[in-house]
Amino acid sequence: MCSKQLRGRPRQTELDRRILEAALHQLSEGGYARLSLENVATAAHTTRATIYLRYASKAALVADAIIHARGVGGLPKLSGNLRQDLVTQLEHFRASMDTPYSMAIIGSALAEERATPELLATLREHIIRSRRDMLHALLHEAQIRNELAPQVHIDLAVSQLVGSYYALAIAGDPIPPDWPELLVDQVLSGLLSN
């Protein structure tokens, strides 16, 4: 969990899950601004006081709810093989994006950026940055090993790898089952040193 655990009764795994699921449901249905801790508590069959024992703020609750929804308990371990590691990272990314609330939460964060910038900041800090940093590190290390051409713009390559999913999803196009392999092979074909 990313939020600071406050003093109180020992955590109850089932209650924690109910609170996070209720927060996700409200977030995806009504957005961050309309998310009410009272309604989350009611849906989770608990009280606001119980939620405040776990989370210092609405933003802290939402941060953990997003992490819960995306299944981020850590990124996959690396093998040392650039292609395989990129494919594995994109498979993990796809699995996290295929959860019921992911695109709705991203849409809500973007739509409410001016009114509630903390929601988008939470997504960026706890979800987006870690994935991009991992992909950046993989490509940078490959560049140091001379597997990638020295002129490769790594930040743009990372955007190609991650952005492909969003482009297909927003267009309503089906995402092929072998999307990670197809994408990695296509991107690497333009990046690898000869």
C-alpha positions as CSV (number, residue, x, y, z in Angstrom):
1,M,0.0,0.0,0.0
2,C,1.3,3.5,-0.8
3,S,-0.6,5.4,1.9
4,K,0.7,5.7,5.4
5,Q,-1.1,3.3,7.7
6,L,-2.5,5.1,10.7
7,R,-2.9,3.8,14.2
8,G,-6.0,1.7,14.9
9,R,-7.2,-1.8,14.8
10,P,-5.2,-4.4,12.8
11,R,-6.0,-4.3,9.1
12,Q,-8.6,-6.7,7.8
13,T,-7.9,-7.9,4.3
14,E,-11.5,-8.4,3.3
15,L,-12.6,-5.0,4.6
16,D,-9.6,-3.4,2.8
17,R,-10.7,-5.1,-0.4
18,R,-14.3,-3.9,0.0
19,I,-13.2,-0.3,0.7
20,L,-10.9,-0.2,-2.4
21,E,-13.5,-1.8,-4.7
22,A,-16.1,0.6,-3.5
23,A,-13.8,3.5,-4.1
24,L,-13.0,2.2,-7.6
25,H,-16.6,1.8,-8.4
26,Q,-17.4,5.4,-7.4
27,L,-14.3,6.7,-9.1
28,S,-15.2,5.1,-12.4
29,E,-18.9,6.0,-12.2
30,G,-18.7,9.6,-11.0
31,G,-15.1,10.7,-11.1
32,Y,-12.9,12.0,-8.3
33,A,-14.7,15.2,-7.5
34,R,-18.0,13.3,-6.7
35,L,-16.3,10.4,-4.9
36,S,-17.7,10.5,-1.3
37,L,-16.0,8.8,1.6
38,E,-19.5,8.4,3.2
39,N,-20.7,6.5,0.1
40,V,-17.6,4.5,-0.1
41,A,-18.1,3.5,3.6
42,T,-21.7,2.6,3.0
43,A,-20.9,0.5,-0.1
44,A,-18.1,-1.3,1.8
45,H,-20.3,-1.9,4.9
46,T,-18.1,0.1,7.2
47,T,-17.8,3.7,8.5
48,R,-16.0,6.9,7.5
49,A,-14.0,6.6,10.7
50,T,-12.8,3.2,9.7
51,I,-11.7,4.6,6.3
52,Y,-9.9,7.5,8.0
53,L,-8.0,5.0,10.2
54,R,-6.6,3.5,7.0
55,Y,-6.2,6.6,4.8
56,A,-5.2,10.2,5.8
57,S,-7.2,11.7,2.8
58,K,-9.4,11.0,-0.2
59,A,-6.3,11.2,-2.4
60,A,-4.5,8.5,-0.3
61,L,-7.5,6.2,-0.6
62,V,-7.7,6.8,-4.4
63,A,-4.0,6.1,-4.8
64,D,-4.3,2.7,-3.1
65,A,-7.5,2.0,-5.1
66,I,-5.8,2.7,-8.4
67,I,-2.9,0.5,-7.4
68,H,-5.3,-2.2,-6.4
69,A,-7.2,-2.0,-9.7
70,R,-4.1,-2.1,-11.8
71,G,-2.7,-5.1,-9.9
72,V,0.6,-3.3,-9.3
73,G,2.5,-5.2,-6.7
74,G,5.7,-4.6,-8.5
75,L,6.8,-4.9,-12.1
76,P,8.0,-8.2,-13.5
77,K,11.6,-9.2,-12.9
78,L,14.1,-8.8,-15.7
79,S,15.8,-11.6,-17.6
80,G,18.6,-9.6,-19.2
81,N,17.2,-10.3,-22.7
82,L,16.0,-7.0,-24.2
83,R,13.2,-8.3,-26.4
84,Q,11.9,-10.7,-23.8
85,D,12.0,-8.1,-21.0
86,L,10.1,-5.6,-23.2
87,V,7.5,-8.2,-24.1
88,T,7.1,-9.2,-20.4
89,Q,6.7,-5.6,-19.4
90,L,4.0,-5.0,-22.0
91,E,2.2,-8.2,-21.1
92,H,2.0,-6.9,-17.5
93,F,1.0,-3.5,-18.7
94,R,-1.8,-5.0,-20.8
95,A,-3.1,-7.1,-18.0
96,S,-3.2,-4.1,-15.7
97,M,-5.0,-2.1,-18.3
98,D,-7.6,-4.8,-19.0
99,T,-9.0,-4.5,-15.5
100,P,-12.6,-3.1,-15.4
101,Y,-11.8,0.4,-14.1
102,S,-8.5,1.3,-15.8
103,M,-9.6,3.3,-18.8
104,A,-12.5,4.9,-16.9
105,I,-10.1,6.1,-14.2
106,I,-7.7,7.5,-16.8
107,G,-10.5,9.3,-18.5
108,S,-11.8,10.7,-15.2
109,A,-8.2,11.9,-14.3
110,L,-7.8,13.6,-17.6
111,A,-11.3,15.2,-17.6
112,E,-10.9,16.5,-14.1
113,E,-7.3,17.6,-14.3
114,R,-8.1,21.3,-13.8
115,A,-10.6,20.8,-10.9
116,T,-8.7,17.9,-9.2
117,P,-5.1,17.8,-10.3
118,E,-4.2,15.5,-7.5
119,L,-6.0,12.6,-9.2
120,L,-3.8,12.8,-12.3
121,A,-0.8,13.4,-10.1
122,T,-1.6,10.2,-8.2
123,L,-1.9,8.2,-11.4
124,R,1.4,9.6,-12.7
125,E,3.3,9.1,-9.5
126,H,2.1,5.6,-8.5
127,I,1.3,4.0,-11.9
128,I,2.6,5.7,-15.0
129,R,6.1,6.8,-14.0
130,S,7.2,3.4,-12.7
131,R,6.3,1.7,-15.9
132,R,7.9,4.3,-18.1
133,D,11.0,4.4,-15.9
134,M,11.4,0.6,-16.2
135,L,11.1,0.7,-20.0
136,H,13.5,3.7,-20.2
137,A,16.0,1.8,-18.0
138,L,15.7,-1.3,-20.2
139,L,16.4,0.6,-23.4
140,H,19.1,2.8,-21.9
141,E,21.0,-0.3,-20.6
142,A,20.7,-1.9,-24.1
143,Q,22.1,1.3,-25.6
144,I,25.1,1.1,-23.2
145,R,25.6,-2.5,-24.4
146,N,25.5,-1.2,-28.0
147,E,22.4,-3.2,-28.8
148,L,20.6,0.0,-29.7
149,A,21.9,2.7,-32.0
150,P,23.4,5.6,-30.1
151,Q,21.0,8.1,-31.8
152,V,17.9,6.4,-30.5
153,H,15.6,8.8,-28.7
154,I,14.7,6.6,-25.8
155,D,11.8,8.7,-24.4
156,L,10.1,8.6,-27.8
157,A,10.6,4.8,-28.0
158,V,9.0,4.4,-24.5
159,S,6.0,6.5,-25.7
160,Q,5.7,4.2,-28.8
161,L,5.6,1.1,-26.6
162,V,3.1,2.4,-24.1
163,G,1.1,4.7,-26.4
164,S,0.2,2.0,-28.8
165,Y,-2.2,0.4,-26.2
166,Y,-4.0,3.7,-25.6
167,A,-4.3,4.5,-29.3
168,L,-5.9,1.2,-30.1
169,A,-8.2,1.3,-27.0
170,I,-9.4,4.9,-27.6
171,A,-10.0,4.1,-31.3
172,G,-12.1,1.1,-30.3
173,D,-9.8,-1.2,-32.3
174,P,-9.3,-4.8,-31.0
175,I,-5.9,-5.3,-29.4
176,P,-4.4,-8.4,-30.9
177,P,-3.5,-11.2,-28.4
178,D,0.1,-11.1,-29.6
179,W,0.2,-7.3,-29.3
180,P,3.3,-7.2,-27.0
181,E,5.4,-9.3,-29.4
182,L,4.2,-7.5,-32.6
183,L,4.8,-4.1,-31.1
184,V,8.2,-4.9,-29.6
185,D,9.4,-6.5,-32.8
186,Q,8.2,-3.5,-34.9
187,V,9.8,-0.9,-32.5
188,L,13.0,-2.8,-32.1
189,S,13.4,-3.2,-35.8
190,G,14.0,0.5,-36.0
191,L,16.1,0.8,-32.9
192,L,18.6,-2.1,-33.0
193,S,22.2,-1.4,-34.0
194,N,23.5,-3.1,-37.1
